[in-house]
């Protein structure tokens, strides 16, 4: 006999059981009729695989309505933006008109000053009999016309100032309407996104990779959402 080093094998049997690493009873988030079951007991599935599809026409109709409301809100925003553009153009036009009227006032004042100087000179010449009074009267008529033109252009200039103020007011109102329209659009988009999320719940998916150990529904069964308090796995 030659000695040799070997492993000594001993087998001991004990009662035991196997437990899964994770167990997840799956519930339907929304209520509806089971449209399709894609899982059987013992089937191994990957994460996010669709196991059950629920038919919920109400959620589909609600999403369509929310999509329509978003389109409507977008149209209102576009109209508000167009109104802002028009109001800005009106303000620019009013400003240009006011500047033009101010230029006319300055021109009329210059003409008034020129004819006033000419009238003073004619008065001196008439006093010395250097020119006839008729010439002075003609210059006086021109001065009076220039003076009237100053008053008229000044009145128009005041109107231009009023038009600018009115245009600014309309622009502020249009910008306020634009902000309100954008806010309503954001609300409509949020409501549409919520409807999409709820519609996504019509598909029950595997939360992790694993094996189906129980199936309690078939096609055509009515399932209750978790919000009703009567839901079953």
C-alpha positions in Angstrom: 0.0 0.0 0.0 1.3 3.4 -1.0 0.0 6.4 0.9 -1.7 9.2 -1.2 -3.4 12.6 -0.5 -7.0 12.7 -1.5 -10.2 14.7 -0.8 -12.6 13.1 1.7 -16.2 13.5 0.4 -19.1 13.4 2.8 -22.7 14.1 1.8 -25.2 15.3 4.4 -28.9 15.7 3.4 -31.1 18.3 5.2 -34.7 19.6 4.5 -34.7 23.0 2.8 -36.7 25.1 0.3 -35.9 27.4 -2.6 -37.2 31.0 -2.4 -37.1 33.5 -5.3 -34.9 36.5 -5.0 -37.9 38.8 -5.8 -41.6 38.3 -6.1 -44.0 40.8 -7.6 -47.8 40.4 -7.8 -48.9 42.4 -10.8 -52.0 44.6 -10.7 -53.8 46.6 -13.3 -53.4 50.3 -12.8 -56.5 51.1 -15.0 -59.8 49.2 -15.3 -60.9 47.6 -18.5 -61.4 44.3 -20.3 -58.4 42.0 -20.9 -57.6 42.2 -24.6 -54.7 39.8 -24.8 -52.6 37.6 -22.4 -49.0 37.0 -23.5 -47.8 35.0 -20.5 -48.3 31.4 -19.3 -47.4 29.7 -16.0 -43.8 28.6 -16.1 -42.8 30.9 -18.9 -39.5 32.8 -18.4 -39.8 36.4 -19.5 -37.4 39.3 -19.8 -37.8 42.7 -18.1 -40.4 45.0 -19.6 -42.1 42.3 -21.6 -45.8 42.9 -22.2 -47.6 40.3 -20.2 -51.2 41.6 -20.4 -53.0 44.1 -22.6 -56.2 45.9 -21.4 -58.7 47.4 -23.7 -59.8 50.8 -22.4 -61.7 52.9 -25.1 -62.3 55.6 -22.5 -58.6 56.3 -22.2 -58.1 56.2 -25.9 -60.9 58.7 -26.4 -59.6 60.9 -23.6 -56.1 61.0 -25.2 -57.7 62.0 -28.6 -59.6 64.8 -26.8 -56.4 66.0 -25.1 -54.5 65.9 -28.4 -57.3 68.1 -29.9 -57.1 70.5 -27.0 -53.3 70.8 -27.4 -53.8 71.6 -31.1 -56.4 74.2 -30.2 -54.1 75.8 -27.6 -51.3 75.9 -30.2 -53.6 77.6 -32.6 -54.5 80.2 -29.9 -50.8 80.8 -29.2 -50.1 81.3 -33.0 -53.0 83.8 -33.1 -51.7 85.6 -30.0 -48.2 85.8 -31.6 -49.6 87.2 -34.8 -51.6 89.8 -32.7 -48.3 90.8 -30.9 -46.6 91.2 -34.3 -49.4 93.4 -35.6 -49.4 95.5 -32.4 -45.7 96.0 -32.7 -46.1 97.0 -36.3 -48.8 99.4 -35.3 -46.6 100.9 -32.6 -43.7 101.4 -35.1 -46.1 103.0 -37.6 -47.5 105.3 -34.9 -44.0 106.2 -33.8 -43.0 107.0 -37.4 -46.1 109.1 -37.9 -45.4 111.0 -34.7 -41.8 111.7 -35.8 -43.1 112.9 -39.1 -45.5 115.2 -37.4 -42.8 116.6 -35.2 -40.7 117.3 -38.2 -43.7 119.2 -39.7 -44.1 121.2 -36.5 -40.4 122.2 -36.6 -40.8 123.2 -40.3 -43.9 125.2 -39.6 -42.2 126.9 -36.6 -39.2 127.7 -38.8 -41.6 129.2 -41.5 -43.3 131.1 -38.7 -40.1 132.6 -37.4 -39.0 133.5 -41.0 -42.2 135.3 -41.8 -42.2 137.0 -38.4 -38.8 138.4 -39.1 -39.9 139.4 -42.6 -43.0 141.1 -41.1 -41.0 143.1 -38.6 -38.7 144.2 -41.4 -41.6 145.2 -43.5 -43.1 147.2 -40.6 -39.9 149.2 -40.4 -39.8 149.8 -44.1 -43.5 150.9 -44.2 -42.8 153.3 -41.3 -40.2 155.0 -43.4 -42.3 154.8 -46.6 -39.7 152.6 -48.2 -42.3 150.0 -49.4 -46.0 150.3 -49.8 -48.3 148.9 -47.1 -49.7 146.4 -49.5 -46.4 144.5 -49.5 -46.4 144.4 -45.7 -50.0 143.1 -45.7 -49.0 140.3 -48.0 -46.1 139.3 -45.6 -48.6 139.5 -42.7 -50.9 137.1 -44.5 -48.0 134.7 -45.0 -47.1 135.0 -41.3 -50.6 134.4 -40.2 -50.8 131.3 -42.5 -47.5 130.1 -41.0 -48.8 130.7 -37.5 -52.0 128.7 -38.3 -49.9 125.9 -39.8 -47.9 125.7 -36.5 -51.1 125.4 -34.5 -52.4 122.7 -36.9 -49.2 120.7 -36.9 -49.0 120.9 -33.1 -52.5 119.6 -32.8 -51.6 116.7 -35.2 -48.5 116.0 -33.1 -50.6 115.6 -30.0 -52.8 113.2 -31.9 -49.6 111.3 -32.8 -48.7 111.1 -29.2 -52.1 109.6 -28.4 -51.7 107.1 -31.2 -48.4 106.0 -29.7 -49.9 105.5 -26.3 -52.8 103.6 -27.8 -50.4 101.4 -29.8 -48.3 100.7 -26.6 -51.5 99.8 -24.7 -52.6 97.4 -27.5 -49.1 95.8 -27.5 -49.1 95.2 -23.8 -52.6 93.7 -24.0 -51.5 91.4 -26.9 -48.3 90.3 -25.0 -50.5 89.5 -22.0 -52.8 87.5 -24.2 -49.8 85.7 -25.6 -48.5 84.8 -22.2 -51.9 83.5 -21.2 -52.2 81.5 -24.4 -48.8 79.9 -23.7 -49.8 79.1 -20.2 -53.0 77.4 -21.4 -50.9 75.4 -23.9 -48.6 74.2 -21.2 -51.6 73.1 -19.2 -53.1 71.3 -22.2 -49.7 69.6 -22.9 -49.5 68.4 -19.3 -53.0 67.0 -19.5 -52.2 65.3 -22.7 -49.0 63.8 -21.2 -51.0 62.5 -18.2 -53.5 60.9 -20.6 -50.6 59.2 -22.4 -49.2 57.9 -19.1 -52.6 56.4 -18.1 -53.0 54.8 -21.6 -49.5 53.3 -21.2 -50.9 51.5 -18.1 -53.1 49.4 -20.3 -50.0 47.3 -20.9 -48.9 45.3 -17.8 -45.2 44.6 -18.1 -42.7 42.5 -16.3 -40.9 44.5 -13.7 -37.9 42.3 -13.9 -36.7 39.1 -15.6 -38.2 36.0 -14.1 -40.7 33.2 -14.3 -44.5 33.4 -14.3 -45.7 31.5 -11.3 -49.4 32.4 -11.4 -52.0 33.6 -13.9 -55.5 34.4 -12.8 -57.0 36.2 -15.8 -57.9 35.3 -19.4 -58.9 37.2 -22.5 -62.3 39.0 -21.9 -62.0 39.3 -18.1 -62.9 42.6 -16.6 -60.1 43.9 -14.4 -60.4 46.6 -11.8 -57.9 49.4 -11.5 -55.9 49.8 -8.3 -57.7 53.1 -7.6 -61.0 51.2 -7.1 -59.7 49.3 -4.1 -61.1 46.0 -5.5 -58.1 45.0 -7.7 -56.8 41.5 -7.6 -53.4 40.3 -8.8 
